[in-house]
Amino acid sequence: MILRKATLEDIPLIQEIAEEAWRPTYGHILTEEQTLYMIPMMYASEVLQKQIEIFSMLEMDGAAIGYCAFEKTSETDGKLHKLYMRPSVKQKGAGSFIIAQISHQARLMGLSSIYLNVNKHNSAVEFYLKKGFIKDREMILDIGNGYVMDDYVMRLML
């Protein structure tokens, strides 16, 4: 597996993987209406073009199997905004590989922690706990149209 910086040419791949991953991940948590609201809000081409510099693509045998978005947010912290895999590769070490790579990058940047938001009902909470993250706090974020994100903010000390 390799994790490489994403380019503008990767936007269709990011969108494809998001479409594949979202319903299996959030189908039991979000209504279809909220999913149809959130996917364009987060994955429209114009949105991704503005954020592409924080995206990386995960490849295995030359094929894109996942992506993440990570950025330094302060002198000591970095935020993992997104981490998604194709459903066919879940639980095969890809997520762990990304966490290890991002942790290494963060250390090289002189950061002391990585944080992320994860829906309280997402099975990924358990994954992040196993990777050494702690539940730092809870956050309810109004995302418009009457929808909220009910998340844990989780933190990994490096």
Backbone torsions as a table, in degrees:
resi	resn	phi	psi	omega
1	MET	NA	145.0	172.7
2	ILE	-133.0	146.5	175.2
3	LEU	-114.6	117.1	-177.8
4	ARG	-124.7	156.9	178.0
5	LYS	-62.0	138.6	177.5
6	ALA	-79.1	154.4	175.5
7	THR	-122.7	171.5	178.1
8	LEU	-57.6	-30.5	179.5
9	GLU	-67.5	-17.5	179.7
10	ASP	-83.3	-9.7	-176.3
11	ILE	-53.9	-47.1	177.8
12	PRO	-60.0	-34.8	177.4
13	LEU	-67.3	-42.5	177.7
14	ILE	-59.7	-45.5	-179.9
15	GLN	-63.4	-40.4	179.5
16	GLU	-63.4	-46.7	-179.8
17	ILE	-66.1	-39.1	177.1
18	ALA	-59.7	-45.6	179.1
19	GLU	-60.5	-41.5	179.8
20	GLU	-67.4	-38.1	-170.8
21	ALA	-87.8	-30.3	-169.9
22	TRP	-63.9	-50.1	-175.5
23	ARG	-67.0	-42.8	175.1
24	PRO	-62.3	-32.1	-178.4
25	THR	-78.5	-43.7	-170.3
26	TYR	-113.7	-0.6	-176.5
27	GLY	-55.6	-33.3	-179.3
28	HIS	-89.4	-5.1	-175.8
29	ILE	-109.1	-44.7	-175.1
30	LEU	-109.1	151.6	172.5
31	THR	-73.4	159.3	176.4
32	GLU	-60.4	-35.5	178.7
33	GLU	-61.9	-42.6	179.3
34	GLN	-67.7	-39.3	176.6
35	THR	-60.4	-45.3	179.9
36	LEU	-65.7	-23.7	175.6
37	TYR	-79.9	-43.9	-171.7
38	MET	-77.1	-38.3	-176.6
39	ILE	-58.6	-51.0	178.1
40	PRO	-65.4	-34.0	179.7
41	MET	-61.0	-36.0	-175.4
42	MET	-101.1	-22.0	-170.6
43	TYR	-126.8	11.7	173.8
44	ALA	-61.6	148.1	-177.4
45	SER	-54.4	-40.9	-178.9
46	GLU	-63.9	-38.3	179.1
47	VAL	-65.4	-47.9	-178.4
48	LEU	-65.8	-35.2	178.1
49	GLN	-59.7	-38.6	-179.5
50	LYS	-73.1	-23.0	-175.1
51	GLN	-109.7	0.0	-168.6
52	ILE	-57.0	-28.3	-176.9
53	GLU	-66.2	-17.3	178.8
54	ILE	-98.5	-2.1	-177.9
55	PHE	-91.0	146.3	171.3
56	SER	-132.1	150.5	179.2
57	MET	-108.3	138.3	175.0
58	LEU	-100.6	125.0	-179.4
59	GLU	-122.4	145.5	174.0
60	MET	-135.3	125.9	-177.6
61	ASP	52.8	38.4	176.5
62	GLY	80.3	-0.3	-179.0
63	ALA	-110.0	139.3	177.7
64	ALA	-72.7	123.1	-179.0
65	ILE	-118.4	-7.2	179.9
66	GLY	-174.9	178.5	177.7
67	TYR	-153.8	162.3	173.0
68	CYS	-145.5	163.2	175.4
69	ALA	-133.8	122.2	-175.5
70	PHE	-138.9	138.3	175.4
71	GLU	-148.5	153.1	173.7
72	LYS	-73.2	129.1	-178.1
73	THR	-113.4	-14.2	175.9
74	SER	-158.5	-177.0	179.1
75	GLU	-64.4	-23.6	-175.4
76	THR	-117.1	-14.2	-171.5
77	ASP	-123.4	150.6	170.8
78	GLY	-130.3	148.8	180.0
79	LYS	-112.6	128.9	172.0
80	LEU	-91.0	100.2	-175.6
81	HIS	-74.8	-38.7	-175.0
82	LYS	-145.4	147.4	171.9
83	LEU	-154.6	106.3	-177.7
84	TYR	-135.2	144.1	178.5
85	MET	-123.2	157.3	168.3
86	ARG	-64.0	138.6	-178.9
87	PRO	-54.1	-31.0	-177.6
88	SER	-67.2	-17.4	-179.0
89	VAL	-110.6	3.5	178.5
90	LYS	-62.9	146.2	179.1
91	GLN	64.6	29.8	176.7
92	LYS	-123.1	20.0	175.1
93	GLY	93.4	-4.6	-176.8
94	ALA	-66.9	-44.4	179.0
95	GLY	-63.8	-41.5	177.9
96	SER	-63.3	-39.3	178.2
97	PHE	-61.3	-45.0	179.5
98	ILE	-62.6	-45.6	179.7
99	ILE	-58.8	-42.8	179.3
100	ALA	-63.6	-42.7	-179.4
101	GLN	-67.0	-44.3	179.5
102	ILE	-65.1	-40.4	177.9
103	SER	-60.8	-42.0	178.7
104	HIS	-63.5	-46.8	177.8
105	GLN	-58.4	-44.2	-178.2
106	ALA	-62.1	-41.9	177.9
107	ARG	-62.8	-41.8	178.3
108	LEU	-62.8	-29.3	177.9
109	MET	-81.2	-3.9	-179.4
110	GLY	81.9	17.5	-178.8
111	LEU	-82.5	154.3	179.3
112	SER	-110.5	-8.7	175.9
113	SER	-156.5	158.4	173.8
114	ILE	-121.3	135.9	175.4
115	TYR	-128.0	163.0	-180.0
116	LEU	-156.8	161.6	172.0
117	ASN	-105.6	137.6	176.6
118	VAL	-141.9	135.6	178.7
119	ASN	-55.9	135.7	-176.9
120	LYS	-57.7	-25.3	-176.4
121	HIS	-102.0	6.9	-179.4
122	ASN	-81.1	133.5	178.7
123	SER	-62.5	-16.6	177.9
124	ALA	-63.6	-20.3	177.3
125	VAL	-54.8	-45.8	-179.9
126	GLU	-64.6	-40.1	177.2
127	PHE	-58.2	-49.5	-178.2
128	TYR	-64.6	-38.0	176.3
129	LEU	-60.7	-41.7	179.1
130	LYS	-65.3	-26.2	-179.8
131	LYS	-86.4	1.0	175.7
132	GLY	101.4	0.9	175.7
133	PHE	-71.5	153.5	172.9
134	ILE	-118.7	156.3	173.5
135	LYS	-79.4	106.1	-175.8
136	ASP	-79.0	-44.0	178.7
137	ARG	-167.4	174.8	176.3
138	GLU	-108.2	151.4	-178.7
139	MET	-147.4	131.8	171.5
140	ILE	-111.8	119.9	-175.6
141	LEU	-116.3	121.5	176.7
142	ASP	-75.0	120.1	-179.1
143	ILE	-107.5	10.1	176.6
144	GLY	94.2	166.6	177.1
145	ASN	59.5	22.9	179.9
146	GLY	83.7	6.8	-178.0
147	TYR	-104.3	149.8	175.4
148	VAL	-131.8	158.3	169.5
149	MET	-107.6	122.8	-178.7
150	ASP	-105.6	95.6	-167.2
151	ASP	-119.9	160.7	159.6
152	TYR	-95.2	142.4	165.1
153	VAL	-96.8	117.4	-177.5
154	MET	-109.5	148.3	-174.9
155	ARG	-134.4	138.9	174.3
156	LEU	-115.3	119.5	175.6
157	MET	-82.1	133.4	-176.3
158	LEU	-95.4	NA	NA
